[in-house]
Amino acid sequence: MQFNELGLAEPIMKALASKNYVVPTPIQQKAIPVLLEGRDLCGIAQTGTGKTAAFALPSLDYFARNPKVTPIKGCRMLVLAPTRELAAQIAQSFRDYGRFLKLSVETVFGGVPINKQIRALSQGVDIVVATPGRLLDLIDQRALTISHTEIFVLDEADQMMDMGFIHPLKRVAKMLPQGRQNLFFSATMPKEIEALAAQFLNDPVKVSVAPQSTTAERVRQQATFVNQAEKQALLHIVLKTEDIDRALIFTRTKHGADRVVRFLEGAGIDAFAIHGNKSQGQRTTALQAFRQGKVKLLVATDIAARGIDVSGVSHVINFEIPNVPEQYVHRIGRTARAGAEGVAISFVADDERPFLKAIEKATRVKLDIAPLPENFMEAVRNLPKPAAPKKGPSQSPAHQAKRAEGQRRYQDGQKQQRGVPDRAHRTDAEGGEKKPFRGRGRGRNGVGAHKGAVQRTGAPR
């Protein structure tokens, strides 16, 4: 089957031709005909199989054939994604596939000023791609309504559950209209996800293109047993010996990701970190630099394991392997995309061996065990010291002092509103009580005393 056999609208076919898309992926072949009929769909496919186009193309076809004025402060289609990066990527796909359609697409997520998003939504939008938290913030501020939504998409549902979005999703479900089309996509389908799907879907068609917890067939997977304290030396050797185009390096914690980057910088190796403590600007800059090839190494927590479609990732390195087998599947799915081959290398400490066994049991794949390199202990002894943490504006002493002063003033203001005496009424270190000076005379500098001016009195009674 080819795209021209699916019956998509001409403007969409024109956009696909400009990107040289001819043959749809298996999930697209199965999902698009069902969605063109207006049915609800529950799609299960491992990451990197083309799920975004599977729901974007038939939705754009619906809009092309059913033009309608967007409702004020509303949207005709709502797509929910677990992370900011995935939301931005989905929105860009809609813009690419719908470039010859006059449709408006907006992203809604945290980490950026909300007022700009409120203005963008004020006249209504055709397609809104959002993360749950910021979506509900806008709804609570009456800047957005989803009561007129015609198509609803929940992408990466299993990660939504992992990130604790179950209650926000239940709130969203109650606000959506009854007569909508629902699209539900997930890489895995445990019982909890099935229960969540039942709240959104109405007599859905189920589509699956890969068994649960399978790994990419074109990924060469290997593991090396190494002490936790010596992993950094092993990473340096791997980066020197492997033919790496781009590599994603995964850690379990945000602090761990930053620490790996500092060690790499200490050895003169460029790398960026991406995790939840980074600002949206920092995350966007790091991902763009990685996507454009300006930096070959991106150190990430599992925030980047889902849905980030970066071509040319030749290696995934699990600096720390995950304790959830499904997360391993999502991590290594960042390589071997679009028919390419990839390499997944895992560093396994003694306390991580049970995690490795769980991964092999769930994926039914036995990882190749690679020994430590011959020169490993020498590399451990000669490991360069990590670079010092970079001090950005938020870490400078002047900035910290300014923030502390602003916080102090805010707290004093709050106390005054509650009737708590402010600093001018407290006993000072010398035992004298500070009281407001309410006279109208001139101060020492010749300026009239203001309400906050103070004078010292004797010891408090």
C-alpha positions in Angstrom: 0.0 0.0 0.0 1.1 3.6 -0.7 -0.2 6.9 0.5 -1.9 7.7 -2.8 -4.1 4.6 -2.2 -5.5 5.9 1.1 -7.8 8.6 -0.4 -6.3 11.5 1.5 -7.1 15.0 0.4 -5.0 16.6 -2.4 -3.3 19.3 -0.2 -2.1 16.6 2.2 -0.8 14.4 -0.6 1.1 17.4 -1.9 2.7 17.9 1.5 3.6 14.2 1.7 5.2 14.4 -1.7 7.3 17.4 -0.7 8.7 15.2 2.1 9.2 12.2 -0.2 6.8 10.1 1.8 5.5 7.2 -0.4 4.9 4.1 1.7 3.1 4.3 5.0 4.4 2.4 8.1 2.4 -0.6 9.4 0.7 1.5 12.1 -0.3 4.1 9.5 -1.6 1.5 7.1 -3.8 0.0 9.8 -4.9 3.2 11.5 -5.5 5.7 8.7 -8.4 3.9 7.0 -10.2 3.3 10.3 -9.8 7.0 11.3 -11.0 8.2 7.9 -14.3 6.4 8.6 -14.7 8.4 11.8 -14.2 5.5 14.2 -12.5 5.6 17.6 -9.1 3.9 17.7 -6.9 2.3 20.3 -3.4 2.0 18.8 -0.5 0.1 20.2 2.9 0.5 18.6 6.4 0.8 19.9 8.1 4.2 19.7 9.5 5.3 16.4 6.8 3.6 14.2 5.1 6.7 12.9 2.2 7.1 15.3 2.1 10.9 14.9 1.4 10.7 11.1 -1.1 7.9 11.8 -3.4 10.3 13.7 -2.3 13.6 12.1 -3.0 12.7 8.4 -6.6 11.5 8.8 -7.4 14.4 11.1 -6.1 16.9 8.6 -8.2 15.2 5.9 -11.3 15.7 8.1 -10.6 19.4 8.4 -9.9 19.7 4.7 -13.3 18.2 3.9 -15.2 19.9 6.7 -14.1 23.5 7.0 -15.6 25.3 9.9 -15.1 28.5 11.9 -13.2 27.8 15.1 -15.1 28.6 18.3 -14.0 31.6 20.3 -11.5 30.4 23.0 -12.0 26.9 21.7 -10.4 24.3 19.5 -11.6 21.7 17.0 -8.9 19.2 17.8 -7.0 18.6 21.1 -3.9 16.4 21.3 -2.5 15.6 24.8 1.2 14.7 25.2 3.2 14.0 28.3 6.2 16.3 27.7 6.9 19.7 26.3 9.3 18.3 23.7 6.8 15.8 22.4 4.1 18.4 22.2 6.3 20.7 20.2 7.2 17.9 17.9 3.6 16.9 17.3 2.6 20.5 16.5 5.4 20.8 14.0 4.3 17.6 12.3 0.8 19.1 11.9 2.2 22.2 10.4 4.4 20.2 8.0 1.5 17.8 6.9 -1.0 20.7 6.8 1.2 23.3 5.1 -1.2 23.7 2.2 -4.3 23.9 4.4 -5.3 27.1 6.2 -5.3 25.7 9.7 -4.1 27.2 12.9 -1.9 25.1 15.3 -0.8 26.1 18.8 1.2 24.4 21.5 0.3 24.8 25.1 2.7 23.7 27.8 4.4 25.0 30.9 7.8 26.7 31.3 6.8 29.6 29.1 4.7 32.7 29.8 1.0 31.9 29.9 -0.2 35.3 28.7 1.2 34.7 25.2 -0.7 31.4 25.0 -3.9 33.1 26.2 -3.6 35.7 23.4 -3.0 33.0 20.8 -6.1 31.1 21.9 -8.4 34.1 22.3 -9.9 33.8 18.8 -10.0 30.0 18.7 -7.6 27.5 17.2 -8.1 24.5 14.9 -5.5 22.3 16.6 -4.2 22.6 20.1 -1.3 20.3 21.2 -0.9 20.5 25.0 0.5 19.0 28.2 -2.2 18.3 30.8 -1.0 20.7 33.5 -0.9 23.9 31.4 -4.1 22.9 29.6 -6.0 22.8 32.9 -4.5 26.1 34.0 -5.8 27.7 30.8 -9.2 26.1 31.3 -9.4 27.2 34.9 -8.6 30.8 33.8 -11.4 30.6 31.2 -8.9 31.2 28.4 -9.8 27.9 26.7 -12.8 25.7 26.4 -12.8 22.1 25.0 -16.5 21.7 25.0 -16.6 22.0 21.1 -13.7 19.7 20.4 -14.4 17.3 17.5 -11.2 15.1 17.7 -9.4 14.2 20.8 -6.0 12.4 20.8 -4.2 11.0 23.8 -0.6 10.2 22.8 1.9 8.1 24.9 -0.8 7.2 27.4 1.4 4.8 29.4 3.9 7.6 30.1 1.0 9.8 31.1 0.3 7.2 33.8 3.9 6.9 34.8 4.1 10.7 35.3 1.0 10.8 37.5 -1.4 12.5 35.1 -4.3 10.1 35.8 -6.4 12.7 37.7 -5.8 15.6 35.2 -6.9 13.2 32.4 -10.1 12.3 34.3 -10.9 16.0 34.6 -10.3 16.5 30.9 -12.5 13.5 30.0 -15.5 15.1 31.9 -15.1 18.4 29.9 -15.0 16.9 26.4 -18.3 16.7 24.4 -19.9 13.4 23.8 -20.0 13.3 20.0 -16.3 13.4 19.4 -13.8 11.1 17.7 -11.2 9.6 20.1 -7.7 8.4 19.3 -5.7 6.6 22.0 -2.1 5.7 21.4 0.3 3.9 23.7 3.5 1.9 23.3 2.4 -0.6 26.0 -1.0 -1.7 27.2 -1.1 -2.9 30.8 -4.4 -3.2 32.6 -4.2 0.3 34.1 -4.0 1.7 30.6 -6.9 -0.4 29.4 -9.0 1.1 32.2 -8.0 4.6 31.2 -8.8 3.9 27.6 -12.3 2.8 28.6 -13.0 6.3 29.9 -12.3 8.0 26.6 -13.1 5.5 23.8 -16.5 4.5 22.4 -16.5 1.1 20.6 -12.9 1.5 19.4 -11.0 -0.4 16.7 -7.9 -1.9 18.2 -4.7 -1.8 16.2 -1.4 -3.3 17.2 1.7 -3.6 15.2 4.1 -5.0 17.8 3.8 -7.2 20.8 4.0 -5.5 24.2 7.5 -4.8 25.4 9.2 -5.8 22.2 12.4 -4.0 21.2 13.5 -2.7 17.9 14.7 -5.6 15.7 17.5 -3.6 14.2 19.2 -2.6 17.5 22.3 -4.4 18.5 22.1 -4.6 22.3 24.9 -5.2 24.7 25.7 -4.8 28.4 28.9 -4.4 30.4 29.1 -5.1 34.1 31.0 -2.3 35.9 31.1 -0.6 39.3 29.0 2.5 39.6 31.9 4.7 40.5 33.8 3.6 37.4 31.1 4.1 34.8 32.3 7.5 33.8 35.7 6.0 32.7 33.9 3.3 30.7 31.8 6.0 29.0 34.9 7.9 27.9 36.3 4.7 26.3 33.1 3.8 24.6 32.8 7.3 23.1 36.4 7.0 21.7 36.1 3.5 20.3 32.5 3.5 18.9 31.7 5.1 15.6 29.1 7.5 16.9 27.0 9.9 14.8 24.8 11.0 17.6 24.3 9.4 21.0 21.7 9.7 23.7 23.0 8.9 27.1 20.4 8.1 29.8 20.6 8.5 33.5 18.0 7.9 36.1 18.3 11.3 37.9 18.6 14.9 36.9 21.7 15.4 39.1 23.2 12.3 37.5 22.7 13.8 34.0 24.4 17.1 35.0 27.3 15.2 36.6 27.9 13.1 33.4 28.0 16.3 31.4 30.5 18.0 33.7 32.8 14.9 33.5 32.5 15.0 29.7 33.3 18.7 29.6 36.3 18.1 31.9 37.6 15.8 29.2 37.0 18.3 26.5 33.9 16.5 25.1 30.9 18.7 24.2 27.6 17.5 25.6 24.2 19.0 26.7 21.9 17.8 29.4 18.1 17.8 29.2 15.8 17.1 32.1 13.0 18.5 34.2 15.1 21.1 36.1 16.2 22.8 32.9 14.2 25.8 31.7 12.2 25.4 28.6 14.7 27.6 26.8 17.6 25.4 27.9 15.7 22.3 26.9 14.8 23.7 23.4 18.4 24.9 22.8 19.9 21.5 23.8 17.5 19.5 21.6 17.9 21.8 18.6 21.7 21.6 18.9 21.5 17.8 19.1 19.0 17.6 16.2 21.1 19.9 14.0 24.3 18.0 14.7 26.0 20.9 16.5 26.6 18.6 19.5 26.8 14.8 19.2 25.9 13.9 22.8 22.7 14.5 24.7 22.5 13.3 28.3 19.0 12.9 29.4 16.6 11.5 32.0 13.6 9.6 30.7 11.9 12.8 29.8 13.6 12.4 26.4 12.9 8.7 26.1 9.5 9.1 24.5 8.5 10.5 21.2 11.6 12.7 20.5 12.2 12.0 16.8 15.8 12.8 16.1 17.2 11.3 12.9 20.7 9.9 12.9 20.9 8.7 16.5 23.3 5.8 16.1 23.8 4.9 19.8 21.8 4.8 23.0 23.9 4.5 26.1 22.2 3.5 29.3 24.6 5.0 31.8 22.1 3.7 34.4 19.6 1.2 33.3 16.0 1.8 34.2 14.1 -0.2 36.9 11.1 -0.5 34.6 11.5 -2.8 31.6 9.2 -0.8 29.4 11.3 2.3 29.9 14.3 0.4 28.4 12.2 -0.3 25.3 11.4 3.4 24.9 15.0 4.4 25.5 16.5 2.2 22.8 13.7 3.1 20.5 15.4 6.5 20.0 17.8 4.7 17.6 17.2 2.4 14.6 14.5 4.7 13.3 13.2 4.9 9.8 14.8 1.7 8.7 18.3 2.4 10.1 20.3 0.2 12.4 21.4 1.2 15.9 23.4 0.2 19.0 22.2 0.1 22.6 24.9 -0.2 25.2 24.1 -0.6 28.9 26.4 -0.1 31.9 25.2 -2.5 34.7 26.3 -2.1 38.3 25.9 -4.9 40.8 22.7 -3.4 42.3 21.3 -3.1 38.7 21.6 -6.8 37.8 18.0 -7.5 38.9 16.8 -4.7 36.5 18.7 -6.3 33.6 17.1 -9.7 34.3 13.7 -8.1 34.3 14.4 -6.3 31.0 15.6 -9.6 29.4 12.5 -11.4 30.6 10.1 -8.7 29.4 11.7 -8.3 26.0 12.6 -11.9 25.5 16.0 -10.7 24.3 19.3 -11.8 25.8 21.8 -8.9 25.8 25.3 -9.6 24.6 27.7 -9.3 27.6 30.8 -7.3 26.6 33.9 -7.5 28.9 35.6 -4.4 30.3 38.3 -3.0 27.9 41.9 -4.0 28.5 43.0 -0.5 29.4 40.1 0.1 31.6 41.9 0.5 35.0 44.3 2.9 33.4 41.4 4.9 32.2 39.9 4.9 35.7 43.2 6.3 37.2 43.6 8.9 34.5 39.9 10.1 34.4 39.9 13.9 34.0 38.3 15.9 36.8 34.8 17.2 36.1 34.3 20.8 35.0 33.0 23.2 37.5 29.2 23.8 37.4 28.3 26.7 35.2 27.0 29.8 37.0 24.2 31.2 35.0 22.3 34.4 35.9 20.0 32.4 38.3 23.1 31.3 40.3 25.0 34.6 40.5 25.4 36.1 44.0 23.8 39.4 42.9 20.8 37.6 41.5 20.4 35.5 44.6 20.6 38.6 46.9 18.0 40.3 44.7 15.7 37.4 45.0 16.2 37.1 48.7 15.3 40.8 49.2 12.2 40.5 47.0 11.1 37.4 49.0 11.7 39.3 52.3 9.5 42.2 51.2 6.8 39.9 50.0 6.8 38.0 53.4 6.6 41.3 55.3 3.7 42.4 53.2 1.9 39.2 53.8 2.4 39.5 57.6 1.1 43.0 57.6 -2.0 41.9 55.8 -2.5 39.2 58.5 -2.0 41.7 61.3 1.5 40.5 62.2 3.9 43.2 63.3 6.4 44.0 60.6 10.2 44.3 61.1 9.9 47.9 62.4 8.0 46.7 65.5 10.4 44.0 66.6 12.9 44.2 69.4 16.3 44.9 68.0 19.6 43.2 69.0 20.4 46.0 71.6 17.2 45.4 73.5 15.4 48.5 72.3 12.1 48.3 70.6 11.6 49.8 67.1 8.5 51.8 66.6 7.2 53.8 63.6 8.3 57.4 63.8 5.2 59.4 63.0 6.6 62.9 63.3 6.7 65.3 60.4 10.2 66.6 60.9 13.1 66.1 58.6 15.5 63.2 58.7 19.2 63.2 58.9 19.5 63.5 55.1 17.0 66.3 54.9 14.2 64.2 53.6 10.8 64.1 55.4 10.4 61.0 57.5 8.1 58.5 55.9 5.8 56.0 57.4 8.5 53.3 57.6 11.1 55.5 59.4 12.0 54.3 62.9 13.3 55.7 66.2 14.8 54.0 69.1 13.2 54.0 72.5 14.2 52.5 75.8 13.9 48.8 76.8 10.4 47.4 76.1 8.0 47.2 79.0 
